[in-house]
């Protein structure tokens, strides 16, 4: 891979359009919003969806909107830069390759990026329904995908080989909208089943684990609201996920063995702490709109030591880009 680039990768590099420095990390909420109460009408801009590298040294994220482009920064937020077009990224276990979802015509496809952002491989797999957060097995040989939203098969997980060819489908038996399949470090899968009650306009979420081949399905915990965005602790003993309840969103940590739940860093103000990513050094990275727009924070697994890293108060300096993967084969 080093020293060689495909024609598609060169076309990708040529497609960058840089318009100069702009503040992309901080967008003020409307003036009518009361102090300390971010308006839900605030533009959904900022920095989103942190994904920490396997060695804990780098963060991938998306800015200025959900949907990219993909950025990369050091774990303390330093040296942030645009990496590539794409969205909903995942690190390969070696930390040297990145899997991203890209638009290919009317479908979603998958592309493998190098550490500098060049497209090193385009996977064969495409899907008409939006694809949600591809996750890579701990040995790097398999990819599991869920569909984003109801789709034609909302309760199917697609397991692919590394080249994007499909191995099999997994069909969890859990009731509800089954989403978010996420590998543990020892090869198990966790997922959630969201059950919605249209009569009461409410929902609850069950957290499950199962073996990587779909056997051994086990419900661990049930929580109110629409929980999602699973991340495993480094020792696989706990799972963190976001629990959104209207204008309130917290990070919840669940003990895998007992099902005991702890809401870390709970708050009474109406803002969202979301999208946790558990680092190998024990920190949890997450996004929060507590200032009126989304920024990325880091905290200890008990909720202490919170620190804003990207998109903080005065903004994150970046560049606007026009990028496309239309030239990829």
N, C-alpha and C positions, 0 to 999 in steps of 0.2 A: 504493500500500500504506500509507504513513504517513497517519494521521488517519482511516482507515476500517477497520472490523473487521466481519467477517461474523458472523451470528448464531451460527454454529458456534464461531467464535473466542471470542465472549462467553460461550457456554456452557462452553467449555473453561476460561476464566478463572474462572468461578463454581465450577468443580469442584475448585479447589485447597482442600485441607484441611490447615491448618498446625497442628502440635501443639506448637510451641515448640522451642527449641534443644536439640539432642541431638548427642552425638559419634557421627559415622557413619564416621569414617576409620580408627579403630584398634580392633581387636578382638584381645585377647590370645590367643595359642595356649594349649592346655591345659598345665597346670603340669608334666605328665609329659615334655613335650618338652625335650630337652637344649638347653642354651644355644647359640644360633647355629644351631640345626637346626629350622626351622619344621615343625610337624607337618602332614601332609597332611590330618589330621582337623580342622584349624582351620577355623572358619566362613569361608565364601567371601564375606566382606564387606570393604568398604574402598572404594577408588576405582579405576575400571577404564577401559580403552579410550580413551586420550587421542587426540584428533584436533585437530591444530593448524590454525588458520585460514590461508588463503592468504598473508596479510600477516605471519604469525608473531606476531600480537599477542594472540591468545586461544586457549584450549584448551576443547574440549568433552570431557566425560567422563561416566561413569555412576556413581552411588552412591545408596544404600549397597550395592546388589548389582548384578551383571550383569542387565541388563534395565531399568535406570533407577531413578528418572527421570533425564533428561538435565540436567547442570549445565554452567555456563560459568564460566571464570575468566580472569584476565589471564595472560599467558605466564609470569609469575613465580609464579603460584599465588595472587595477591592477588585480593580482591573476588569470591570464589567464591559462586555462588548457584544455586538451582534455576531451570532454564529452562522445561522442559516435560516431559510424559510421552513415552515412546518409547525406542528403543534403536538401536544400530548406525547411527550418524549419518555424514553426509558433508557437507562444505562445498561450496556452489556457488563457482565461481571468483571471483565478485565479492565473496565474503566477507560478503554481506548476507542470504543465505538458507541454510537448512540443510535437508537431506533426512534423514528419520528413518523407521525401520520401526515400525509400530504394529499392535496387534492389532485386527482388525475382525471380531468374531464368532470363528469358528474359523479364520479366515485371517489372513495377514500382509498389510498394506497399506502404502502410502507416503504421507507427508504432508510438505508444505513448511512450514517454520517461518520466521517473521521473526526479526530480530536480538534482539527482546525476548521471543520465545517464542510469540507468537500464531500460531495456525494460519492461514496465508494461502491455502493451497490443499490440496485432497485429490486425489491422483492417482487415475486410473481403475483402475490396475493392482492386482490382489490375487492371491494365490497360496496354494494349500492347504498347500504345503510351506514350512517355515521359510525365510525369505530371509536371506541372509548378506551384510552389508556392501555396500550399494549404492554404486557409484562413479560419479562424474560426469565426463563428458569435459571436456577443457580449455576448449572453447568454450561449455560449459554447455548444449548442446542435446541430449545423449544421456546415458542412464543405463544402466550394465551391471550385471546381477545374476547371482549364482550361487545355487544352492540349498544350504541348510545341511544337510549329511548326505546319505545315499544318495538319498532322494527317488525319484520315478518316473523322473527323467531326470538322473542325477548328473553327466553330462558335457555339459551344455548351459548356455551363457550366454545370458541374455535381454537384448537391447538394446532400450531403450524411448526414445520421444521425451520431450521435457521434460514433456508433459502426461500421461505414463503409458501412452499407447497403444504397443503393441508394434510395433517396426520389423522385427526379424528375430531368429533364433536363430543363435548361433555354435556349431559342433560341433568342438572341438579333437580332434585325432587321438591325442593323448598317452595312454599307458596309465595306468590307475589312477583314483583319485577326483580329478577335475579341479575345482579350486575357486579362489576368490580372484581373479577378474579385476580388474585395477587399472590405470587409465589412467596413462600417463606425461604429462608436460607437453607433449610434441610429438605426442600422439595415438596412441601404441602401447599395447598391452595386455601386461601380465605376468600370469602365473598359475602355479600349482603343480599337479603331479600326484602324489598320495600313493599309493604302492604298498605294500600290506600283505601280509605273509607270515604266514598263520595258523599254519603248522607251527612256525615259530620265534618266533611272537609278536613280530615286529619289523616295522619299516616303513622306507622310504626315500622321499625326495622329490626330484622333478625340477623345476627352475625353468625356465620357458619365457617367451619373448616372441613376439608376433605383431602384425601390423598391425591397425588398428581394425576392418577388415572381415573379419578372420579368416584372411587369407592370410599367407604368410611365416612360418609357425610355426617356431620355432628353440629347441632345448634349450640352455640356457646352462650349467647346473651340476646336479650331483647331490649330495645330502647325506643322511647317515643321520638317522633320526628323522622326526618329523612336523612339517616346517617349514610355516609359513603366516604370514599377516598382512604382506602386501607393502606397502612404501612406497618410492617413488622419491626419489633425491637431487634437489636443485633443478636440477642440470644434466643429469639423466637418464642420467648415466654409471654410476651405481651403484644397486643395490637393497638395502635392508635388510629382513630378515624374522626372525621368531623360529624357533629350532630347539629343540624340546622333546624331551628324551630322558629319560623317566621323571620323576624328581624334579629333574633338572637342565634348565635352559632358558637359552639364551644368545641374544644378538642377533648375527646374521651379516650381514656386508656383502659383496655380490658385485659384481665388475666386470662390467658388461653385455657389454663387447666381448670380454674374455678368459675369463670364467668363474672367475677367481681369487676365492677366498673367504677372508675374514678373520673370525675369531670375536673380536668386540671385548668388552673387559671380561670375559674368561673367569674362572670361579670354581670352586672345588672343593666349596664347601658346597652342600647340596641345596636350592636355591631357584630360582625361575623369574624371569628377566628376559624380558618378553614385549611384544607389541603395539606395535612401534615406529611412530612418526609423525615424518617428517623435515620439519623446519621450513624455511622459505625463508631463514632466517638461518644455516642449517647445523647447528643443534642437532638431536639426536634425543631425542624424548620417548618414554617407555615406562613400563610398569607392572612392579612387582617385589614379590614377597612375602617378601623377605629378612628382614623383621622379624616375620613370622608372619601378616601380613595384607597386602593389596595397597595400595600407595601409588604415586603417579606421580612419576617422576624425569625429569631432563634431563641430557644428557651431550653432549660433543663427538663427532663421527663416528669418532674413534679410540678412544672409550671413556673418555677422560679427563674430568676436571671434573664428575663426577657430583654432582648436587644433588637432594635430595628437595624436591618442591614442594607436593604435596597428599596428605593422609592420613598425614603423618609423625608418628612417635613419640607425640606428645601428642594426635593426632587432628585431624580436620577438623570444625569446627562447621557444622552444616547444619540442615535441618528435615526431619522425616518428612512425606511427602505422600501423599495418596490422589488419584490422577489417572486420568482415563479419556478415551478418544476415542470412546466409544460414541455421543455426541451428534453426531458428524460425519456428514454425508450419505454 
